[in-house]
Amino acid sequence: MSQRRIGVVTGTRADYGLLYGLLREVQADPDLRLQLVVTGMHLSPQFGGTAQAIKDDGFAIDARVEMLVSSDTGVGTAKSMGLGISGMADALDRLAPDVLVVLGDRFEMWAAAQAALVMRIPIAHIHGGETTEGAFDESIRHSLTKMAHYHFVVAEPYRRRVVQMGETPDRVFTVGAPGLDQIQYTDLLGREAFEESIDWRLGEPTFLVTYHPATLGDTAPADGVQELLRALDRFDDARIIFTKANADPQGRRINEALEAYCEDRDDARLYDSLGQQRYLSALRHVDVVVGNSSSGLIEAPAFDVPTVNVGPRQRGRLRGPSVIDCAERADAIADALETACSATFRAKIDGAESPYGEGRTAETIKSHLKRLPLDDSVLTKPFYDLDGMLD
């Protein structure tokens, strides 16, 4: 029997970390052949050139699709999407995967799915049904749902939402959050080894900060990051690890502000990318996660680390008790940080249950990809109407 070809697209350090477990599961299965398509920020030196880290992890890169233009405006992002569709068409034509796996809500995934859709390649989407109301990523996520033929969602409320969007229930599977698998698959560093790996020492407290553009927010990203930095200035004893913003519009403006802030400061350090092992190890050792990355809502709670979630970018996403939401104002952020650092709050969240499952997601998705039909019959998607909707 010939191997089933499983195409997987990764465009950022974040989605690669979430896909890592699935990549390992597919690579190790003799009945499957992994076809890894690398694009977006992975291929940009400005964002750490993380394609090399993928190779260092033991994965062969089957196709590289250059798509990022040197601009963080809406026009630049739209042009990147156009380049992405063209490049993905060439890559998918050559690889001819039996199914293409895309994750999340970013424009790199949208470009890949657009190409796969018209090329009659079945699409499997991970992390559908979620809402992130402060970013245009929300619309991309839901459009991926309508293009996809199979859906791997992380929680039951999201399964219901995907079905509400007209997707047939027997094609929607609740599998948990793949980000929790990362922790099981990764050899986490102890504190001393982590400090050595980043050539920097932690403090009491240490904050891990990631702030991305909220592309539909009321506050301009350049203003929002300044509010965040003013709040951090109030914590004289804190040491701060920053990771760079992604390639969304205004992301470069954020990174320029972070570079200026960290220049000549011994208590703050900016990294292009920590990589999977170091980022998860950081979650193990820092005192608070700050910003608006989904990792603060999904992975950080697994370490009983408080999260200060700033602004609207993650609005609508499920969250556990370890997450403190606040506005993009210096006073509000500082107040939230004070709460997060308190012994009372840390005791309250110790051992709290996550709404995103308990892991083994990669193994579950791999099993589905092995057995689900991938012939032309899956390309036709009947619209599933909820009972009584058309009465």
C-alpha positions as CSV (number, residue, x, y, z in Angstrom):
1,M,0.0,0.0,0.0
2,S,1.4,3.4,-1.0
3,Q,2.0,6.0,1.8
4,R,-0.6,8.6,2.3
5,R,1.0,12.0,1.7
6,I,0.2,14.5,4.5
7,G,1.1,18.1,3.5
8,V,1.6,20.5,6.4
9,V,2.1,24.2,6.1
10,T,4.0,26.3,8.7
11,G,4.6,30.1,8.4
12,T,5.6,31.3,11.9
13,R,7.5,30.2,15.0
14,A,4.1,30.0,16.8
15,D,2.3,27.7,14.5
16,Y,5.4,25.5,14.1
17,G,5.5,25.0,17.8
18,L,1.8,23.9,17.7
19,L,2.4,21.6,14.8
20,Y,5.6,20.1,16.1
21,G,3.9,17.1,17.8
22,L,1.8,16.3,14.7
23,L,4.9,16.5,12.5
24,R,6.7,14.0,14.7
25,E,3.7,11.7,14.7
26,V,3.3,11.7,10.9
27,Q,7.0,11.4,10.3
28,A,7.3,8.3,12.5
29,D,4.3,6.5,10.9
30,P,5.4,4.1,8.2
31,D,2.0,4.4,6.5
32,L,2.3,8.2,6.1
33,R,4.7,10.5,4.3
34,L,5.2,14.0,5.7
35,Q,5.4,16.8,3.2
36,L,6.4,20.0,5.0
37,V,5.9,23.4,3.3
38,V,7.7,26.3,5.0
39,T,6.8,29.9,4.3
40,G,6.4,33.3,5.8
41,M,8.4,34.4,8.7
42,H,10.5,31.2,8.8
43,L,12.3,32.4,5.6
44,S,12.9,35.9,6.8
45,P,16.2,36.8,8.6
46,Q,14.4,39.7,10.2
47,F,12.3,37.2,12.1
48,G,15.1,34.9,13.1
49,G,15.3,32.7,10.0
50,T,13.6,29.9,11.9
51,A,13.6,27.5,8.9
52,Q,17.0,26.3,10.1
53,A,15.5,25.4,13.5
54,I,13.0,23.2,11.7
55,K,15.9,21.4,10.0
56,D,17.8,21.1,13.3
57,D,14.7,19.4,14.7
58,G,15.1,16.7,12.2
59,F,12.5,17.6,9.6
60,A,13.1,17.8,5.9
61,I,11.7,20.9,4.2
62,D,9.9,19.7,1.1
63,A,9.0,23.2,-0.2
64,R,10.0,26.8,0.6
65,V,7.5,29.4,-0.4
66,E,8.8,33.0,-0.2
67,M,5.9,35.4,0.2
68,L,6.7,38.2,2.7
69,V,7.3,41.6,1.1
70,S,9.3,44.2,3.0
71,S,6.3,46.2,4.3
72,D,4.0,45.9,7.3
73,T,1.2,47.9,5.8
74,G,-2.2,46.5,4.8
75,V,-1.1,46.8,1.1
76,G,2.1,44.9,1.9
77,T,0.3,42.1,3.6
78,A,-2.2,41.9,0.7
79,K,0.7,41.6,-1.7
80,S,2.3,38.9,0.4
81,M,-0.9,36.9,0.3
82,G,-1.0,37.1,-3.5
83,L,2.6,35.9,-3.7
84,G,1.8,33.2,-1.3
85,I,-1.1,31.8,-3.4
86,S,1.2,31.7,-6.5
87,G,4.1,30.1,-4.6
88,M,1.8,27.5,-2.9
89,A,0.3,26.6,-6.3
90,D,3.7,25.6,-7.6
91,A,4.6,23.8,-4.4
92,L,1.4,21.8,-4.2
93,D,1.5,21.0,-7.9
94,R,4.9,19.4,-7.4
95,L,4.2,17.6,-4.1
96,A,0.6,16.5,-4.8
97,P,-0.4,15.9,-1.2
98,D,-3.4,13.7,-0.4
99,V,-4.5,16.3,2.2
100,L,-3.2,19.7,3.3
101,V,-3.1,20.6,7.0
102,V,-3.4,24.2,8.0
103,L,-3.6,25.7,11.4
104,G,-5.1,28.8,12.9
105,D,-5.9,32.1,11.4
106,R,-2.9,33.7,9.7
107,F,-2.7,35.0,6.1
108,E,0.0,32.4,5.2
109,M,-2.5,29.6,5.9
110,W,-5.2,31.4,3.9
111,A,-2.9,31.6,0.9
112,A,-2.1,27.9,1.1
113,A,-5.8,27.0,1.5
114,Q,-6.8,29.1,-1.5
115,A,-4.4,27.3,-3.7
116,A,-5.4,23.8,-2.3
117,L,-9.1,24.6,-2.7
118,V,-9.0,25.2,-6.5
119,M,-6.5,22.4,-7.0
120,R,-9.0,19.9,-5.5
121,I,-6.7,19.0,-2.5
122,P,-8.7,18.2,0.7
123,I,-7.9,20.6,3.5
124,A,-7.8,19.8,7.2
125,H,-8.0,22.8,9.5
126,I,-6.8,22.9,13.2
127,H,-8.1,25.5,15.7
128,G,-11.3,26.4,13.9
129,G,-14.4,27.9,15.6
130,E,-12.4,30.3,17.8
131,T,-12.9,34.0,18.0
132,T,-10.2,36.7,18.2
133,E,-12.3,39.8,17.7
134,G,-9.4,42.3,17.9
135,A,-7.7,41.1,14.7
136,F,-8.7,40.4,11.0
137,D,-7.3,37.0,11.7
138,E,-10.8,36.2,13.0
139,S,-12.2,36.5,9.4
140,I,-9.3,34.4,8.1
141,R,-10.0,31.7,10.6
142,H,-13.7,31.4,9.6
143,S,-12.9,31.5,5.9
144,L,-10.5,28.6,6.4
145,T,-13.4,26.8,8.1
146,K,-15.5,27.2,5.0
147,M,-12.7,26.1,2.7
148,A,-11.7,23.1,4.9
149,H,-13.1,19.6,4.5
150,Y,-12.1,18.3,8.0
151,H,-11.9,20.2,11.2
152,F,-9.9,19.6,14.3
153,V,-11.1,21.9,17.1
154,V,-9.7,22.3,20.5
155,A,-12.8,22.5,22.7
156,E,-16.5,21.5,22.5
157,P,-17.8,25.1,22.3
158,Y,-15.7,25.5,19.2
159,R,-17.1,22.3,17.7
160,R,-20.6,23.6,18.1
161,R,-19.6,26.9,16.4
162,V,-18.1,25.2,13.4
163,V,-21.3,23.1,13.0
164,Q,-23.3,26.3,13.4
165,M,-21.3,27.6,10.4
166,G,-22.8,24.8,8.3
167,E,-20.1,22.2,8.6
168,T,-21.3,18.5,8.8
169,P,-20.9,17.3,12.4
170,D,-19.2,14.0,11.4
171,R,-16.4,16.0,9.9
172,V,-15.7,18.1,13.0
173,F,-13.6,16.5,15.8
174,T,-12.8,17.8,19.3
175,V,-9.1,17.0,19.9
176,G,-7.8,19.5,22.4
177,A,-5.1,22.1,22.0
178,P,-1.9,21.0,20.2
179,G,0.0,23.5,22.2
180,L,-0.3,21.3,25.2
181,D,1.4,18.5,23.3
182,Q,4.4,20.7,22.9
183,I,5.1,20.4,26.6
184,Q,5.1,16.6,26.5
185,Y,7.3,16.4,23.4
186,T,9.9,19.0,24.6
187,D,12.9,18.5,26.8
188,L,12.5,21.5,29.0
189,L,15.5,23.3,30.3
190,G,16.2,23.9,34.0
191,R,16.6,27.5,35.1
192,E,20.4,27.5,34.9
193,A,20.5,25.8,31.5
194,F,17.8,28.2,30.2
195,E,19.7,31.3,31.4
196,E,22.8,29.9,29.7
197,S,20.9,29.3,26.5
198,I,19.7,32.9,26.2
199,D,22.9,34.4,27.7
200,W,21.0,36.3,30.2
201,R,19.9,35.8,33.8
202,L,16.4,35.8,35.2
203,G,15.2,37.9,38.2
204,E,12.5,38.1,40.8
205,P,10.2,38.7,39.1
206,T,10.7,38.0,35.4
207,F,8.1,38.9,32.8
208,L,7.8,37.2,29.4
209,V,6.3,39.7,26.9
210,T,4.9,39.2,23.5
211,Y,2.8,41.9,21.9
212,H,1.4,41.5,18.4
213,P,-0.6,44.1,16.4
214,A,-4.4,44.0,17.2
215,T,-5.3,44.7,13.6
216,L,-8.9,45.6,14.4
217,G,-8.3,47.2,17.7
218,D,-9.3,50.8,18.7
219,T,-5.7,51.6,19.7
220,A,-3.0,51.9,17.1
221,P,-0.3,49.2,17.7
222,A,2.4,51.8,18.0
223,D,0.4,53.5,20.8
224,G,-0.5,50.3,22.5
225,V,3.1,49.1,22.8
226,Q,4.0,52.4,24.4
227,E,1.3,52.0,27.0
228,L,2.6,48.5,27.7
229,L,6.2,49.8,28.1
230,R,5.1,52.6,30.4
231,A,3.4,50.0,32.6
232,L,6.5,47.8,32.7
233,D,8.6,50.9,33.7
234,R,6.7,50.8,37.1
235,F,8.3,47.5,38.0
236,D,11.8,48.5,38.9
237,D,12.8,45.1,40.1
238,A,11.5,43.1,37.2
239,R,13.6,41.6,34.4
240,I,11.9,41.4,31.1
241,I,12.2,39.0,28.2
242,F,10.6,40.3,25.0
243,T,10.0,38.3,21.8
244,K,9.3,40.1,18.6
245,A,5.9,40.8,17.1
246,N,4.8,38.9,14.1
247,A,4.6,40.0,10.4
248,D,1.1,41.5,10.6
249,P,0.6,45.2,9.6
250,Q,2.4,47.5,12.1
251,G,4.4,44.6,13.5
252,R,7.7,46.4,12.5
253,R,6.6,49.5,14.4
254,I,6.2,47.4,17.5
255,N,9.6,45.8,17.1
256,E,11.3,49.2,16.6
257,A,9.8,50.4,19.9
258,L,11.0,47.2,21.6
259,E,14.5,47.6,20.2
260,A,14.6,51.2,21.4
261,Y,13.3,50.2,24.8
262,C,15.9,47.4,25.3
263,E,18.9,49.4,24.0
264,D,21.3,50.0,26.8
265,R,19.0,48.4,29.4
266,D,20.4,45.5,31.5
267,D,17.0,44.5,32.8
268,A,15.3,43.9,29.4
269,R,16.3,41.7,26.4
270,L,14.6,41.4,23.0
271,Y,14.8,38.1,21.0
272,D,13.8,37.5,17.4
273,S,12.6,34.1,18.4
274,L,13.3,31.9,21.4
275,G,12.3,28.7,19.5
276,Q,10.1,26.0,20.9
277,Q,12.4,24.6,23.6
278,R,13.5,27.9,25.0
279,Y,10.0,29.5,24.8
280,L,8.4,26.6,26.7
281,S,11.3,26.6,29.1
282,A,10.7,30.3,29.7
283,L,7.1,29.6,30.6
284,R,8.4,27.2,33.2
285,H,10.6,29.8,34.9
286,V,9.1,33.3,34.4
287,D,6.6,34.8,36.9
288,V,4.1,36.4,34.5
289,V,3.3,36.2,30.8
290,V,2.3,39.6,29.4
291,G,0.9,40.8,26.0
292,N,-1.7,39.5,23.6
293,S,-0.4,36.2,22.3
294,S,-2.6,33.1,22.3
295,S,0.1,31.2,24.2
296,G,-0.8,33.2,27.3
297,L,-4.2,31.7,27.2
298,I,-3.4,28.1,26.1
299,E,0.2,27.1,27.0
300,A,1.0,29.3,30.0
301,P,-1.9,28.0,32.2
302,A,-0.3,24.5,32.0
303,F,2.6,25.9,33.9
304,D,0.4,27.7,36.5
305,V,1.8,30.9,35.2
306,P,-0.4,34.0,35.4
307,T,-1.2,35.8,32.1
308,V,-1.9,39.5,31.7
309,N,-3.8,39.7,28.5
310,V,-3.6,43.2,27.0
311,G,-6.3,44.6,24.8
312,P,-8.8,43.1,22.4
313,R,-6.7,40.8,20.3
314,Q,-7.8,37.6,22.1
315,R,-11.3,38.7,22.9
316,G,-13.8,35.9,22.5
317,R,-11.3,33.0,23.1
318,L,-11.8,30.6,26.0
319,R,-9.7,31.3,29.0
320,G,-9.0,29.8,32.4
321,P,-8.7,31.5,35.8
322,S,-5.0,32.3,35.3
323,V,-5.8,35.0,32.7
324,I,-6.3,38.6,33.7
325,D,-7.7,40.8,30.9
326,C,-7.0,44.5,30.8
327,A,-7.3,47.5,28.5
328,E,-4.3,48.8,26.5
329,R,-3.7,51.6,29.1
330,A,-0.6,51.8,31.3
331,D,-2.6,52.1,34.5
332,A,-4.7,49.1,33.7
333,I,-1.8,46.9,32.7
334,A,0.2,47.9,35.8
335,D,-2.8,47.0,38.0
336,A,-3.1,43.7,36.3
337,L,0.6,43.0,36.8
338,E,0.3,43.8,40.5
339,T,-2.5,41.2,40.8
340,A,-0.6,38.6,38.8
341,C,2.4,38.9,41.0
342,S,0.5,38.6,44.2
343,A,0.8,35.4,46.3
344,T,-3.0,35.4,46.7
345,F,-3.6,35.2,42.9
346,R,-0.9,32.5,42.4
347,A,-2.4,30.4,45.1
348,K,-5.8,30.8,43.5
349,I,-4.7,29.4,40.1
350,D,-2.5,26.6,41.3
351,G,-3.6,23.4,39.6
352,A,-6.6,25.1,37.8
353,E,-8.1,23.1,35.0
354,S,-7.5,24.2,31.4
355,P,-10.4,24.5,29.0
356,Y,-8.1,23.1,26.3
357,G,-7.8,19.5,27.2
358,E,-4.8,17.5,28.6
359,G,-2.7,16.7,25.5
360,R,-2.3,13.7,23.1
361,T,-3.8,16.0,20.5
362,A,-1.1,15.2,17.8
363,E,-1.7,11.5,18.1
364,T,-5.4,11.9,17.8
365,I,-5.2,14.1,14.7
366,K,-2.7,11.7,13.1
367,S,-5.1,8.8,13.6
368,H,-7.9,10.7,11.9
369,L,-5.7,11.7,9.0
370,K,-4.8,8.0,8.5
371,R,-8.3,6.7,8.3
372,L,-10.5,9.5,7.0
373,P,-11.6,9.4,3.3
374,L,-9.5,11.7,1.1
375,D,-10.9,10.9,-2.3
376,D,-12.9,13.3,-4.5
377,S,-16.1,12.5,-2.5
378,V,-14.9,14.7,0.4
379,L,-14.5,17.7,-1.8
380,T,-18.3,18.2,-2.0
381,K,-19.5,19.8,1.2
382,P,-23.2,19.8,2.0
383,F,-24.3,22.8,4.1
384,Y,-25.5,21.4,7.4
385,D,-28.5,23.4,8.7
386,L,-29.4,23.3,12.3
387,D,-32.8,21.9,13.2
388,G,-35.6,24.2,12.3
389,M,-33.3,26.9,10.8
390,L,-35.1,26.9,7.5
391,D,-38.6,26.2,8.8
